[in-house]
Amino acid sequence: MTGRVTPRIAPRPLDVVVRRLRAVAALSESEVELLRSLGDRRERRIAGEELASEGAQLAQPIFITSGWACRQRVLPDGRRQIFNILVPGDCAGLNQRFGPELSSLVALTTLETVDAQPILDAVKTGRAPGVARALALLEAMEHRLLLDHIVRLGRQTAYERVAHFLLELQRRLELAGLGDSQRFPLPLTQEIMADALGLSVVHVNRTLQQLRRERLIELRSGVTILLERELLASIADYRLADFRAPPIAAKPAALRDQAVSPA
């Protein structure tokens, strides 16, 4: 007798975005449906393609549904500094308070994005309060990550930088449902890591090999495994911040009664 095979349900394009936002704030069902309705607004980019140049704004705000991108600045002699890595579930262009970007936005791998303008419109008109809270918290998280990056570049050793960078990516991908507390995909070349960490490619390679020899990490076909996560966190002074929104408490009955009682 053959066993029954349960068919696998293919993930929808916006599932990673929904998971990412729900990881920090509660969303209503109508907000989830609005997010998932963006699935027919997809656009594919190739690795190396520039989505926005330095000093310019994106044509429209986007969510990344697959692939990785970065914000970067390239010096006249070709040297590059990467400021931030964008992973699936991340957004760009939804915060328009600061005007044009002072860095360019570039696809690091094959990238798939969706036009997030309907979400921005819903947030502006108050129709998506949960999404608005999530985006505000993600903005705070991005600010925290930038401060961590400054400390990483300015004061940490190569050994500490690489450990901190891997821990940061693990946590971000776990929140998007693309990894767990140990394993996560890492499609970045050592050259990209070097440009993000302010190191030479040779130095990145030596540091990764050292972490492997010490049985702190494993690298397997594009997947990174943190074998000693707590030890790595101690080495890198990695501080886990909780950016989840507190639950919205219901009003006490007395206040509800007062709110509806006639004057």
C-alpha angles and dihedrals in degrees: 000000000000120000123240113259114217109221115237115241110227112232116249117242095249097045092097091053092048091050091048094053094040090054089070106026141016116259127201120235090250090055091050091050091049090053093048091049088069090073093099092054095071127142129187125219130189126232110278095023115138113230095183130005125225111284094018134097128234114265087240136352114271144197117213110230098175137002133033133272138175144209110233148160123217121207121222091258092055099259112141134208117197112206101183140006116221117209133186111298094032123118136214131196097020092109105065099165095100099050123222119010117256089214134048124252114225135176111243094187135009101306135202119196137174128215106255097188093112089056092049090050091050092049093049092051094046095247094121108043093157092053089047091055091047093050091049090052092047089052089053089048091051089052090051091049091051091052089049089050092053091052090045093054097038106042114011128092120239089258092053093043095055093045092049092047093052092048091050093051092046091055095046093048092046089056089053091050093247098114144005136235091294113018129057138152117261112186093166122118119229088249090060091047089050091053090049095047100039093242137119119260089244091054092049091050093050092048093050090049090051091051089050094048090051090052093240095122142012126209115205123173097314095328124107121206120197104212096180105026097165092049091049090050090052092049093049098036086235111182116199111218123198111219097171116131115244114249115268105251119223116243115258114259092249092057092046091051090048091051094056099036116107118254 
